[in-house]
Amino acid sequence: MEAPLPAPSEDPHAGGAAAALRIDSPFARLLADAVPVMLAYYASQELRCVFANARYAQLNGFTPETILGRTARQVLGEDTWAFVEPHIRQVLQGQAVRYEREQALPGGGVRFLEVSMVPHLVPPSPGGAPLAGVFVLVSDITHHRLAERALAESEERMRKFTSASEEGIIFHTDGVILDCNEAALHLTGFAREEVLGRPLREFILPQYQQAVRAYTAEQREDVYEVGVRRKDGGAIHLEVIGKSLPGAASGQRVVVLRDVSARKQAQARAEFLALHDALTQLPNRPHLMQHLARVLTESQARGQRVALLFVDLDHFRTVNDSLGHEAGDRLLREMARRLQGGSKTGQFVARAGADQFVLVLEAVADAQQAAASAASVLAHLHQPHLVGGVQVALSACVGVSLFPDDGDNADKLLRRATTAVRHAKEAGRGSYSLYLPTMEGHAPAVLQQEHLLRRAVREQQFVLHYQPQVRVDTGRLHGFEALVRWQHPEQGLVGPDHFIPLAESRGLITAIGRWVLREACRQLRAWHDEGLPQVQVSVNLSAIEFRQRDVVADIEHTLRECGLAPRFLEIEITETALMQHADQTRETLAALRALGVSVTVDDFGTGYSSLAYLKRYPLDKIKVDRSFVIDTPQDADDVAIVTAVVQLARSLQLQSVAEGVENPEQLALLRGLGCDLAQGYGIARPMPAAQALEWMRQQARPVARCG
C-alpha cells in the first residue's frame, strides 16, 4: 500500500492545490464529513487524492487516512477506471463533467451514483499549469432510480393490463377524459383522438346525465348503470364503477366500464316471458290476472261493467293428431291474430291455456252486448284457414261472465266464465253461454269426497313423502320437499292434486297445512338426532292459509315444539299467494325471514309472475316449474324460459331451483345455465320417511343420478 503524501504547506503563496485550498484544516474536515454527499479532491495531472471525506473513502473501500496519496485509478479499480476514463480526459481539459454509474454491492444488488467532476483552475504561473486539481462530488441516487424504475414498470404493467382487459377503462379529471384503453374505444366505436380531452357527459344519454353528474361530484365508488351513445348513433348499456386515484390531484378518477347489454336483453326477455305466451306472443295467464284485477278496480270506481269471454277451441287435438304439432302451433298463432285483429278499444286478449283464450271487455253496457261480442268472436274464428295445404275451419265455445253481476274479483270472474264455457260445450259445439248461478252445483260424488276428506282430517289419514333436492354443480343433497299424500279408504294413496283443491274450497286446508308442517319438522329433527345430514325441509303453503291463520305464530310454535332451528325450514308459496293481499303477505314473509325461515316462490312462470313483486318481497329462491323443464333441451322455447328464469334469479340474488328433472341431458343443461338446485324423478322420487332415511344412508357421497 502506498504511503499517504505529506501534508501540504499552509503558505497560501506556496504552489500546489493543497496550499491553495487549505483542505487539511479541522474545520474543513468537519464540514466535509457533515454534508450528505461524497467529496474528494485529486491534485494535479497525476490525480492523486489529497482529501476525501469519510463517505467517499468508504464508498471505495478506504478510510479517510488510507485513501490519501492514491491515484484515482488505484482508488477506483481497473473496471471502474475503464468506465470513467473518458470523463477524466474531459475534466483534465478544463471541462466540468457529470455522469452516472452503477456500483455492484458486495451482498448483491446495485447502487446508482451520480458523479460530478469540477476542474480546479488557478491563474497560470511561470512554472506551473493552470489545472491545480479536480473536485469530485458523488451522490447516491439509488432511491430515485429505483423509484423511477418501479414507476416505469408499474406504468408498463398498467398499459398491458388495460390493453388486455375486456372491460373499458377511462381516466378523467373532473369529467374530462385523459386516457382510455382499446376496450373502451371498442365499446363506443370512437377513435382515441375523438375522445381524449372531451367531457364524459358528451357521450352519456340524456336520461342518465343527472345521475352521472351526481356520481362524479360525490366521488362515489359504487356500481351503477348508464346508457352511452355510440359513434354509429346507437346506444349501449354499461355497468360503471369509478374510483378516485390515490395520491393524484383532486378530481382524477378511473372508470371501469362493463357491457351489460346482453344482460339487459336477457332481463327484458325474462320480463316479457314472465307475462307473455312464447308461442302466440299474447299476454299469458299471469298478465291476464294482473290486468283484470286493475280493470275491475277502475271499473268499480267508475260504476262500469266488465265482460270476461273465455274462448275454448273445439276439437283442437284433432289438428295436432292429424296434421302435427307444428301445424297446430301455426293455427294457434292464427287464432291469436284473429282475436287481436278484431279487438277494439277497451278489449284485452290473452292466452289462458293450450287451446284457450280470454278476452276482457271494458265498459260493457249489459249482458246483451257481451253476448253479441261472443257471437262476433265465434264467427271470426270459424272462418276457414289453410294449414299445410289443408283447409281447416275451427269452431269454438265461449263462456261469458260479467262484473260485478257474476263476481267481484278476478278469480271468481274467471272461474265462472270457465263454468259457462263448460256448459256451452255440453250444449253443443260452436256456441256461447252466459254464466248463470244455476250452473253451479255439488254432485253426489263431490259431496262424498268432501265427507271422506273431513274424516281424514279428523283421523289424520295423511302421510308425508320426501323428495330430495340436490345441488346441480356437485350432486350433493341440499334438502327435502315434504309432499302430502292422503291414505284414501277407497282409492289408496292419492296425491295432493286430487284433494288439495277440494280442501281449499271446503275450508280444510288450514288443518291439513298445520299437520304437514308439524310432521315435516318432527321428522327432520329426528333425522338430525340420528346424525344424518343437517339439511332443510320445505313445506308448501297455499294462498288461503295466509288469510285464514297466523302463519308466523303457527310456524314459530311448531319449531319450538319440535326443537328445530328456523334455518332448517323453508316455506314454498305460489305466485297466487304473493299477489293476493299484497301488504299482508309481504308483512308475513318479512316476519318469517326475521324468524330465520327461508321463502321460495313455487312453480314460477305459471301463476301471477311479476318482476315488480319479486323485487319487493323478501325471498330466497325461485322454483322453475316442471312444465318448462320436462321438454328441455329439445324444446327451444322451454330452454329460453328456463334460461331467462335462472338469469332472473341470479340478477335478483336468489337461488334457482328446477323441478321435474328426469334425465342427464336436462341436468347437464341446468348445470351449463348455472342453475343452483334441482329435483325430479331422474334424481329421486318422493319417498316415505323410512325409504328417504335409507336413501340418505346410501348416499355416502351424493351424486345426482338421472335415467
Legacy VTK file of the C-alpha trace (Angstrom):
# vtk DataFile Version 3.0
C-alpha trace
ASCII
DATASET POLYDATA
POINTS 707 float
0.000 0.000 0.000
1.307 3.361 -0.898
2.079 5.771 1.925
-0.022 8.953 2.007
1.523 12.125 0.667
2.945 14.535 3.238
0.598 17.322 4.253
0.928 20.375 2.044
2.331 23.652 3.254
-0.031 26.156 4.833
1.663 29.009 2.985
-1.085 30.469 0.808
1.508 31.541 -1.754
3.164 28.106 -1.946
2.471 26.125 -5.096
0.071 23.160 -5.322
-3.604 22.523 -4.754
-3.390 21.764 -1.084
-1.877 25.098 -0.315
-4.491 26.901 -2.355
-7.420 25.038 -0.629
-6.217 24.696 2.975
-8.176 21.445 2.923
-6.295 19.963 5.853
-7.845 22.225 8.473
-10.051 20.633 11.178
-12.962 22.814 10.184
-12.749 21.673 6.544
-12.690 18.060 7.692
-15.681 18.561 9.968
-17.624 20.297 7.244
-16.783 17.670 4.623
-17.866 14.792 6.853
-21.111 16.552 7.747
-22.503 17.005 4.220
-24.666 14.140 2.818
-22.625 13.793 -0.385
-19.269 12.072 -1.000
-16.380 14.512 -1.560
-12.800 14.130 -2.749
-10.057 16.232 -4.208
-7.447 14.869 -6.605
-4.342 17.033 -7.144
-2.565 17.935 -10.416
-2.220 15.877 -13.543
-1.317 12.721 -11.550
-4.739 12.844 -9.947
-3.565 11.800 -6.502
-6.102 12.021 -3.716
-5.121 14.666 -1.215
-8.501 14.871 0.545
-11.642 12.768 0.919
-14.474 12.791 3.385
-15.456 9.646 5.213
-18.371 8.813 2.867
-16.193 8.963 -0.237
-13.450 6.850 1.324
-15.944 4.208 2.471
-17.574 4.189 -0.995
-14.291 2.917 -2.448
-13.241 0.668 0.426
-10.827 3.002 2.253
-10.666 5.234 5.276
-10.063 8.987 5.044
-6.401 8.304 6.015
-5.599 5.300 3.791
-7.075 6.829 0.655
-4.653 9.817 0.699
-1.825 9.717 -1.836
-3.514 7.146 -4.048
-4.215 7.881 -7.692
-7.730 7.932 -8.997
-7.036 4.692 -10.891
-5.914 2.991 -7.714
-8.895 4.249 -5.790
-11.497 3.265 -8.397
-10.037 -0.002 -9.635
-9.484 -1.095 -13.231
-13.085 -1.824 -14.170
-14.435 1.499 -12.938
-11.411 3.357 -14.306
-12.130 1.999 -17.777
-15.642 3.391 -17.494
-14.734 6.867 -16.179
-11.508 7.471 -18.108
-13.255 9.303 -20.996
-14.862 11.655 -18.470
-11.490 12.227 -16.765
-9.941 13.275 -20.064
-12.658 15.908 -20.365
-12.069 17.304 -16.898
-8.327 17.400 -17.425
-9.056 19.653 -20.377
-10.789 22.068 -18.031
-14.417 20.909 -18.593
-16.856 20.169 -15.803
-18.326 16.695 -16.153
-21.444 14.954 -14.758
-22.289 11.317 -15.319
-23.948 8.343 -13.657
-22.602 4.917 -12.950
-23.651 1.762 -11.175
-21.745 0.106 -8.373
-22.242 -3.547 -7.525
-22.711 -4.154 -3.812
-20.883 -6.985 -2.015
-24.107 -8.572 -0.752
-25.791 -8.381 -4.115
-27.817 -5.628 -5.655
-26.605 -2.428 -7.194
-26.110 1.203 -6.193
-26.697 4.131 -8.549
-24.253 7.020 -8.254
-24.304 10.499 -9.774
-20.742 11.879 -10.144
-19.750 15.496 -10.736
-16.114 16.324 -11.538
-15.151 20.031 -11.496
-11.660 21.215 -12.590
-9.846 23.449 -10.100
-8.170 26.139 -12.169
-5.677 28.665 -10.755
-4.112 31.653 -12.507
-1.180 30.485 -14.655
2.266 30.868 -13.083
5.658 30.848 -14.864
6.459 27.380 -13.610
3.028 25.715 -13.232
-0.052 24.578 -15.151
-3.415 26.212 -14.802
-5.087 22.949 -13.517
-4.407 22.593 -9.834
-6.686 19.594 -9.265
-10.160 18.102 -9.592
-13.077 18.301 -7.192
-15.164 15.095 -7.126
-18.733 15.077 -5.716
-20.647 11.793 -5.627
-24.366 11.481 -4.739
-26.187 8.211 -4.054
-29.321 8.363 -6.239
-30.318 4.698 -5.831
-33.643 5.567 -4.213
-34.635 7.880 -7.067
-33.642 5.436 -9.812
-35.395 2.523 -8.169
-38.494 4.655 -7.734
-38.342 5.690 -11.390
-37.845 2.094 -12.454
-40.759 0.904 -10.310
-42.930 3.645 -11.745
-41.953 2.708 -15.288
-42.658 -0.950 -14.591
-45.983 -0.052 -12.980
-46.945 2.069 -15.959
-45.943 -0.744 -18.304
-47.997 -3.225 -16.326
-50.930 -0.834 -16.383
-50.590 -0.408 -20.141
-50.513 -4.163 -20.662
-53.421 -4.674 -18.264
-55.619 -2.022 -19.830
-54.854 -3.281 -23.330
-55.562 -6.901 -22.372
-58.697 -6.215 -20.316
-62.058 -6.748 -21.989
-63.500 -4.095 -19.720
-63.301 -0.483 -20.784
-61.070 1.755 -18.671
-61.152 5.560 -18.763
-59.049 8.060 -16.802
-60.523 11.537 -16.339
-60.085 14.715 -14.342
-63.309 16.454 -13.313
-65.119 14.644 -16.119
-62.593 15.449 -18.883
-61.140 12.305 -20.488
-57.370 11.956 -20.097
-56.844 8.448 -21.458
-58.632 5.180 -22.186
-57.869 1.643 -23.300
-58.783 -0.134 -26.536
-61.732 -1.908 -24.926
-63.395 1.426 -24.099
-62.920 2.549 -27.697
-64.336 -0.739 -28.962
-67.406 -0.394 -26.752
-68.232 3.085 -28.040
-66.887 2.872 -31.595
-64.898 6.119 -31.294
-61.215 6.587 -32.130
-58.808 7.663 -29.391
-58.324 11.163 -30.787
-62.118 11.607 -30.833
-62.477 11.121 -27.078
-59.327 12.486 -25.450
-59.835 15.918 -23.937
-63.632 15.747 -24.262
-66.079 15.764 -21.335
-67.624 12.429 -20.405
-71.088 13.950 -20.451
-70.952 14.322 -24.234
-71.199 10.543 -24.538
-73.893 9.955 -21.884
-77.541 9.590 -22.925
-79.704 12.499 -21.690
-81.730 10.450 -19.190
-78.535 9.445 -17.359
-76.830 12.854 -17.312
-78.012 13.927 -13.864
-77.097 10.586 -12.281
-73.574 10.734 -13.757
-73.024 14.316 -12.570
-74.115 13.420 -9.047
-71.983 10.267 -9.020
-68.850 12.160 -10.090
-69.461 15.156 -7.838
-69.962 12.947 -4.774
-66.830 10.903 -5.607
-68.898 7.742 -5.218
-67.370 4.314 -5.799
-70.406 2.027 -6.007
-71.610 0.240 -9.146
-74.334 1.812 -11.254
-75.633 1.653 -14.830
-75.608 4.274 -17.561
-76.604 4.465 -21.194
-73.850 5.637 -23.558
-74.073 6.972 -27.097
-72.042 5.064 -29.670
-70.400 6.691 -32.673
-72.810 4.904 -35.038
-75.739 6.601 -33.292
-76.805 3.529 -31.333
-76.833 3.164 -27.581
-75.179 0.707 -25.233
-75.874 -0.011 -21.572
-72.816 -0.138 -19.360
-72.221 -1.139 -15.766
-69.875 1.501 -14.362
-67.734 1.850 -11.273
-65.489 4.852 -10.589
-62.540 5.092 -8.236
-60.592 8.154 -7.112
-56.885 7.697 -7.783
-54.853 7.671 -4.535
-52.203 10.346 -4.399
-53.479 12.005 -7.557
-54.693 15.547 -7.827
-58.256 16.214 -6.760
-60.798 15.153 -9.381
-58.640 12.460 -11.012
-60.567 9.199 -11.296
-60.508 5.923 -13.143
-63.737 4.499 -14.529
-64.235 0.819 -15.393
-66.940 0.010 -17.937
-68.619 -3.354 -18.488
-71.068 -4.031 -21.307
-74.325 -5.284 -19.778
-76.415 -5.058 -22.955
-76.725 -8.845 -23.119
-77.871 -8.943 -19.514
-80.352 -6.128 -20.111
-81.708 -8.003 -23.125
-81.959 -11.182 -21.067
-83.808 -9.285 -18.336
-86.135 -7.742 -20.892
-86.715 -11.200 -22.383
-87.348 -12.629 -18.924
-89.815 -9.841 -18.168
-91.581 -10.489 -21.469
-91.686 -14.274 -20.985
-92.962 -13.832 -17.441
-96.023 -12.035 -18.779
-96.435 -13.348 -22.343
-97.038 -16.621 -24.106
-93.943 -17.667 -26.076
-95.933 -19.163 -28.978
-98.554 -16.516 -29.695
-96.841 -13.520 -28.022
-100.175 -12.780 -26.329
-100.317 -11.873 -22.648
-100.326 -15.061 -20.569
-102.474 -16.036 -17.622
-100.429 -14.097 -15.019
-100.597 -10.987 -17.204
-104.320 -11.545 -17.636
-104.934 -11.719 -13.890
-102.895 -8.576 -13.235
-104.708 -6.682 -15.971
-108.119 -7.960 -14.895
-107.556 -7.010 -11.252
-106.610 -3.467 -12.282
-109.538 -3.148 -14.710
-112.030 -4.329 -12.093
-110.767 -1.786 -9.562
-111.014 1.055 -12.094
-114.406 -0.085 -13.384
-115.806 -0.314 -9.882
-114.745 3.288 -9.244
-116.431 4.376 -12.486
-119.520 2.223 -11.958
-118.990 0.300 -15.222
-119.455 -3.335 -16.178
-116.691 -5.615 -17.446
-117.255 -8.759 -19.530
-114.933 -11.750 -19.471
-115.080 -14.034 -22.540
-113.455 -17.442 -22.085
-112.769 -18.961 -25.531
-112.138 -22.725 -25.812
-111.379 -24.122 -29.293
-113.356 -27.229 -30.290
-111.549 -30.446 -31.285
-108.174 -28.739 -31.478
-106.463 -32.015 -30.559
-107.646 -33.430 -33.880
-105.495 -30.878 -35.710
-102.414 -31.897 -33.710
-103.080 -35.601 -34.210
-103.752 -35.377 -37.951
-101.513 -32.525 -39.149
-98.842 -32.454 -36.438
-97.947 -30.105 -33.624
-96.211 -27.643 -35.955
-99.454 -27.197 -37.890
-101.285 -26.862 -34.578
-98.906 -24.124 -33.477
-99.462 -22.222 -36.721
-103.210 -22.492 -36.217
-102.964 -21.188 -32.647
-100.944 -18.223 -33.852
-103.612 -17.547 -36.463
-106.388 -17.720 -33.850
-104.436 -15.265 -31.708
-104.018 -12.937 -34.680
-107.765 -13.024 -35.404
-108.681 -12.302 -31.798
-106.253 -9.374 -31.741
-107.374 -8.127 -35.140
-110.966 -7.991 -34.001
-110.119 -6.275 -30.735
-111.396 -2.792 -30.074
-110.590 -0.087 -27.592
-111.010 -1.455 -24.083
-110.534 -5.082 -25.167
-107.676 -7.223 -23.863
-106.711 -10.616 -25.330
-104.685 -13.298 -23.507
-103.850 -16.972 -23.912
-105.071 -18.845 -20.841
-104.196 -22.423 -21.773
-103.193 -24.771 -24.594
-106.223 -24.012 -26.773
-107.929 -21.440 -24.592
-108.053 -17.652 -24.840
-109.626 -14.931 -22.715
-110.965 -11.546 -23.787
-111.581 -8.746 -21.293
-114.123 -6.162 -22.488
-114.355 -2.903 -20.565
-117.323 -0.525 -20.303
-119.887 -3.150 -21.350
-123.443 -1.878 -21.211
-125.186 -5.138 -20.325
-125.298 -8.902 -20.854
-126.838 -8.444 -24.303
-123.765 -6.522 -25.520
-121.476 -9.176 -24.028
-123.455 -11.906 -25.815
-123.166 -10.026 -29.118
-119.403 -9.797 -28.654
-119.230 -13.556 -28.004
-121.201 -14.279 -31.188
-118.862 -11.998 -33.179
-115.812 -13.817 -31.821
-117.255 -17.207 -32.809
-117.950 -16.028 -36.365
-114.490 -14.533 -36.710
-112.738 -17.690 -35.524
-114.850 -20.033 -37.672
-113.577 -18.619 -40.958
-111.509 -21.297 -42.806
-107.727 -21.215 -42.626
-105.180 -23.009 -44.826
-102.741 -25.131 -42.765
-100.157 -27.246 -44.604
-102.243 -27.207 -47.750
-105.338 -28.341 -45.852
-108.317 -26.044 -45.290
-109.234 -26.033 -41.611
-112.278 -24.383 -40.054
-112.293 -24.484 -36.272
-115.283 -23.822 -34.116
-115.098 -22.665 -30.528
-117.196 -22.263 -27.420
-117.336 -19.063 -25.388
-118.281 -18.678 -21.747
-119.224 -15.183 -20.562
-119.218 -13.719 -17.069
-119.959 -10.132 -16.054
-118.548 -7.859 -13.387
-119.981 -7.109 -10.873
-123.012 -9.302 -11.605
-121.212 -12.674 -11.573
-118.201 -11.926 -9.399
-116.404 -9.130 -7.595
-112.826 -10.271 -8.183
-110.650 -11.675 -10.958
-110.532 -15.277 -9.689
-114.267 -15.573 -9.282
-114.985 -13.955 -12.627
-112.595 -16.303 -14.461
-113.913 -19.357 -12.651
-117.491 -18.546 -13.588
-116.590 -17.847 -17.208
-114.966 -21.295 -17.211
-118.147 -22.808 -15.799
-120.140 -21.082 -18.555
-117.888 -22.393 -21.362
-118.210 -25.915 -19.988
-121.987 -25.629 -20.224
-121.655 -24.243 -23.751
-119.671 -27.344 -24.791
-122.255 -29.626 -23.203
-124.988 -27.784 -25.044
-123.278 -28.129 -28.428
-120.058 -27.038 -30.112
-119.673 -23.643 -31.707
-121.858 -21.844 -29.175
-121.619 -19.415 -26.311
-123.196 -19.328 -22.896
-123.604 -16.608 -20.292
-122.961 -17.629 -16.720
-125.979 -18.399 -14.548
-125.978 -19.258 -10.847
-127.894 -22.455 -11.610
-124.811 -23.775 -13.417
-123.136 -24.296 -10.022
-123.892 -27.488 -8.118
-122.418 -30.153 -5.918
-122.542 -33.564 -7.499
-123.096 -36.518 -5.151
-119.539 -37.747 -5.858
-118.114 -34.397 -4.759
-120.167 -34.440 -1.586
-118.985 -37.966 -0.793
-115.345 -36.947 -1.386
-115.792 -33.986 0.957
-117.202 -36.281 3.642
-114.235 -38.623 3.367
-111.760 -35.749 3.427
-113.270 -34.307 6.593
-112.916 -37.703 8.257
-109.295 -37.890 7.038
-108.573 -34.548 8.743
-110.103 -35.746 12.000
-108.246 -39.090 11.924
-105.061 -37.698 10.335
-105.136 -40.124 7.407
-102.173 -38.455 5.767
-98.551 -39.384 5.205
-95.602 -37.345 4.024
-93.284 -38.297 1.204
-89.901 -36.600 0.887
-88.287 -35.739 -2.434
-84.554 -34.925 -2.327
-83.314 -31.613 -3.686
-79.633 -31.600 -4.758
-77.020 -29.076 -5.832
-76.686 -29.076 -9.615
-72.919 -28.479 -9.599
-71.958 -31.212 -7.118
-74.982 -33.505 -6.835
-74.849 -33.265 -3.041
-78.039 -33.337 -1.010
-79.337 -29.846 -0.207
-82.707 -30.652 1.367
-86.111 -32.321 1.017
-89.520 -31.167 -0.151
-92.284 -32.582 2.024
-95.240 -33.723 -0.127
-98.524 -34.754 1.477
-100.432 -37.891 0.474
-103.932 -38.968 1.529
-104.393 -42.599 2.522
-107.827 -42.764 0.866
-110.060 -45.521 2.264
-111.264 -46.489 -1.248
-108.628 -45.271 -3.704
-105.447 -45.967 -1.731
-102.627 -43.430 -1.597
-103.587 -40.333 -3.609
-101.524 -37.220 -4.417
-102.295 -33.624 -3.429
-103.720 -32.702 -6.843
-106.693 -34.962 -6.096
-107.725 -33.416 -2.804
-105.984 -30.064 -2.103
-108.367 -28.024 -4.356
-111.321 -29.589 -2.538
-109.687 -28.913 0.818
-109.170 -25.266 -0.119
-112.754 -24.789 -1.266
-114.190 -26.507 1.837
-112.074 -24.748 4.461
-109.986 -27.803 5.337
-106.614 -26.652 4.031
-105.552 -24.947 7.264
-105.884 -28.130 9.319
-104.018 -30.156 6.701
-101.323 -27.485 6.438
-100.735 -27.481 10.198
-100.370 -31.282 10.219
-97.904 -31.219 7.305
-95.783 -28.519 8.977
-95.617 -30.313 12.330
-94.880 -33.734 10.828
-92.148 -32.418 8.491
-90.400 -30.552 11.318
-90.676 -33.544 13.666
-89.237 -35.932 11.091
-86.356 -33.638 10.144
-85.378 -33.171 13.801
-85.449 -36.972 14.250
-83.076 -37.376 11.299
-80.779 -34.710 12.707
-80.726 -36.510 16.057
-79.600 -39.670 14.256
-76.550 -37.844 12.916
-77.825 -37.605 9.333
-77.023 -34.550 7.157
-78.461 -31.375 8.646
-80.372 -30.185 5.610
-83.562 -28.188 5.125
-87.091 -29.378 4.617
-89.532 -27.320 2.541
-93.268 -27.217 3.156
-95.892 -25.839 0.768
-98.392 -23.242 1.973
-101.471 -22.318 -0.029
-102.649 -18.757 -0.560
-105.704 -19.461 1.576
-103.578 -20.398 4.591
-102.043 -16.926 4.517
-105.504 -15.452 5.021
-107.076 -17.991 7.371
-104.393 -18.407 10.033
-101.482 -16.683 11.730
-98.796 -18.428 9.699
-95.861 -16.885 11.576
-97.202 -17.778 15.012
-98.010 -21.334 13.906
-94.542 -21.851 12.449
-92.787 -20.364 15.469
-94.821 -22.584 17.813
-94.160 -25.710 15.712
-90.407 -25.081 15.512
-90.226 -24.588 19.269
-92.349 -27.689 19.902
-90.170 -29.861 17.615
-86.877 -28.317 18.729
-85.921 -27.466 15.149
-83.828 -24.396 14.316
-85.667 -21.998 11.932
-82.839 -22.141 9.359
-83.769 -25.753 8.570
-87.317 -24.842 7.485
-88.245 -23.491 4.083
-91.709 -22.306 3.086
-92.865 -22.644 -0.537
-95.634 -20.345 -1.721
-97.268 -19.905 -5.098
-97.306 -16.706 -7.097
-101.021 -16.507 -6.348
-100.228 -16.168 -2.656
-97.732 -13.406 -3.461
-100.203 -11.378 -5.470
-103.230 -11.647 -3.224
-103.448 -9.328 -0.219
-100.011 -7.992 -1.088
-99.402 -5.908 2.043
-100.397 -8.676 4.450
-98.358 -11.251 2.525
-95.279 -9.016 2.473
-95.509 -8.478 6.237
-95.886 -12.215 6.808
-92.867 -13.055 4.664
-90.784 -10.371 6.345
-91.689 -11.833 9.743
-90.712 -15.328 8.548
-87.365 -14.051 7.296
-86.793 -12.290 10.612
-87.542 -15.589 12.328
-84.868 -17.263 10.159
-87.183 -19.269 7.866
-86.415 -19.323 4.116
-89.051 -18.492 1.472
-89.327 -19.936 -2.061
-91.664 -18.972 -4.926
-93.042 -22.263 -6.252
-93.914 -23.017 -9.916
-92.561 -19.688 -11.158
-93.875 -18.737 -14.581
-97.261 -20.480 -14.326
-99.102 -18.138 -11.993
-99.095 -14.412 -11.379
-95.456 -13.790 -12.342
-94.425 -10.209 -11.665
-90.883 -8.885 -11.518
-92.091 -5.899 -9.518
-93.449 -8.193 -6.802
-90.296 -10.325 -6.783
-88.241 -7.200 -6.057
-90.458 -6.128 -3.177
-90.817 -9.428 -1.353
-88.137 -10.935 0.934
-87.448 -14.179 -0.986
-84.636 -16.737 -1.140
-85.379 -18.956 -4.145
-87.291 -19.127 -7.428
-88.536 -22.568 -8.475
-88.751 -23.212 -12.225
-91.969 -25.094 -12.923
-91.613 -28.675 -14.162
-93.666 -27.880 -17.282
-90.754 -25.763 -18.576
-88.076 -28.323 -17.675
-89.745 -31.518 -18.878
-89.230 -30.864 -22.622
-85.718 -29.436 -22.378
-83.309 -29.462 -24.075
-85.358 -30.444 -27.158
-87.880 -27.581 -26.905
-86.160 -24.270 -27.739
-88.937 -22.194 -26.161
-88.698 -24.092 -22.873
-84.917 -23.738 -22.899
-85.325 -19.985 -23.413
-87.783 -19.782 -20.496
-85.571 -21.793 -18.146
-82.546 -19.692 -19.167
-84.455 -16.480 -18.523
-85.692 -17.601 -15.090
-82.203 -18.727 -13.991
-80.707 -15.408 -15.137
-83.535 -13.525 -13.446
-82.855 -15.339 -10.165
-79.146 -14.543 -10.407
-79.898 -10.864 -11.132
-82.116 -10.690 -8.034
-79.504 -12.586 -5.968
-81.896 -15.501 -5.447
-81.225 -19.219 -5.802
-82.833 -21.017 -8.747
-84.437 -24.453 -8.363
-85.520 -26.642 -11.297
-88.092 -29.369 -10.666
-89.126 -32.171 -12.997
-85.557 -33.238 -13.898
-85.792 -36.682 -15.471
-82.610 -37.323 -17.475
-78.878 -36.458 -17.643
-79.389 -34.116 -20.604
-81.680 -31.872 -18.565
-79.236 -31.882 -15.655
-76.342 -31.007 -17.993
-78.356 -28.118 -19.450
-79.143 -26.787 -15.969
-75.501 -27.085 -14.962
-74.432 -25.111 -18.035
-77.008 -22.404 -17.272
-75.730 -22.043 -13.709
-78.940 -23.307 -12.054
-78.343 -23.848 -8.335
-80.633 -26.715 -7.285
-82.691 -29.479 -8.911
-85.175 -32.204 -8.062
-87.151 -34.715 -10.069
-87.713 -38.406 -10.789
-84.323 -38.554 -12.544
-82.677 -37.732 -9.213
-85.050 -39.431 -6.779
-88.801 -39.911 -6.493
-90.746 -38.727 -3.456
-90.262 -41.378 -0.760
-91.840 -42.293 2.577
-89.749 -41.317 5.589
-88.253 -44.813 6.057
-87.204 -45.038 2.416
-85.813 -41.480 2.470
-83.774 -42.437 5.538
-82.285 -45.428 3.701
-81.609 -43.250 0.641
-79.636 -40.777 2.753
-77.602 -43.550 4.332
-76.681 -44.906 0.919
-75.557 -41.514 -0.304
-72.105 -41.509 1.215
-71.063 -39.086 -1.499
-74.368 -37.904 -3.015
-74.328 -37.607 -6.778
-77.363 -36.644 -8.824
-78.263 -39.620 -10.980
-80.649 -39.305 -13.877
-82.084 -42.069 -16.005
LINES 1 708
707 0 1 2 3 4 5 6 7 8 9 10 11 12 13 14 15 16 17 18 19 20 21 22 23 24 25 26 27 28 29 30 31 32 33 34 35 36 37 38 39 40 41 42 43 44 45 46 47 48 49 50 51 52 53 54 55 56 57 58 59 60 61 62 63 64 65 66 67 68 69 70 71 72 73 74 75 76 77 78 79 80 81 82 83 84 85 86 87 88 89 90 91 92 93 94 95 96 97 98 99 100 101 102 103 104 105 106 107 108 109 110 111 112 113 114 115 116 117 118 119 120 121 122 123 124 125 126 127 128 129 130 131 132 133 134 135 136 137 138 139 140 141 142 143 144 145 146 147 148 149 150 151 152 153 154 155 156 157 158 159 160 161 162 163 164 165 166 167 168 169 170 171 172 173 174 175 176 177 178 179 180 181 182 183 184 185 186 187 188 189 190 191 192 193 194 195 196 197 198 199 200 201 202 203 204 205 206 207 208 209 210 211 212 213 214 215 216 217 218 219 220 221 222 223 224 225 226 227 228 229 230 231 232 233 234 235 236 237 238 239 240 241 242 243 244 245 246 247 248 249 250 251 252 253 254 255 256 257 258 259 260 261 262 263 264 265 266 267 268 269 270 271 272 273 274 275 276 277 278 279 280 281 282 283 284 285 286 287 288 289 290 291 292 293 294 295 296 297 298 299 300 301 302 303 304 305 306 307 308 309 310 311 312 313 314 315 316 317 318 319 320 321 322 323 324 325 326 327 328 329 330 331 332 333 334 335 336 337 338 339 340 341 342 343 344 345 346 347 348 349 350 351 352 353 354 355 356 357 358 359 360 361 362 363 364 365 366 367 368 369 370 371 372 373 374 375 376 377 378 379 380 381 382 383 384 385 386 387 388 389 390 391 392 393 394 395 396 397 398 399 400 401 402 403 404 405 406 407 408 409 410 411 412 413 414 415 416 417 418 419 420 421 422 423 424 425 426 427 428 429 430 431 432 433 434 435 436 437 438 439 440 441 442 443 444 445 446 447 448 449 450 451 452 453 454 455 456 457 458 459 460 461 462 463 464 465 466 467 468 469 470 471 472 473 474 475 476 477 478 479 480 481 482 483 484 485 486 487 488 489 490 491 492 493 494 495 496 497 498 499 500 501 502 503 504 505 506 507 508 509 510 511 512 513 514 515 516 517 518 519 520 521 522 523 524 525 526 527 528 529 530 531 532 533 534 535 536 537 538 539 540 541 542 543 544 545 546 547 548 549 550 551 552 553 554 555 556 557 558 559 560 561 562 563 564 565 566 567 568 569 570 571 572 573 574 575 576 577 578 579 580 581 582 583 584 585 586 587 588 589 590 591 592 593 594 595 596 597 598 599 600 601 602 603 604 605 606 607 608 609 610 611 612 613 614 615 616 617 618 619 620 621 622 623 624 625 626 627 628 629 630 631 632 633 634 635 636 637 638 639 640 641 642 643 644 645 646 647 648 649 650 651 652 653 654 655 656 657 658 659 660 661 662 663 664 665 666 667 668 669 670 671 672 673 674 675 676 677 678 679 680 681 682 683 684 685 686 687 688 689 690 691 692 693 694 695 696 697 698 699 700 701 702 703 704 705 706
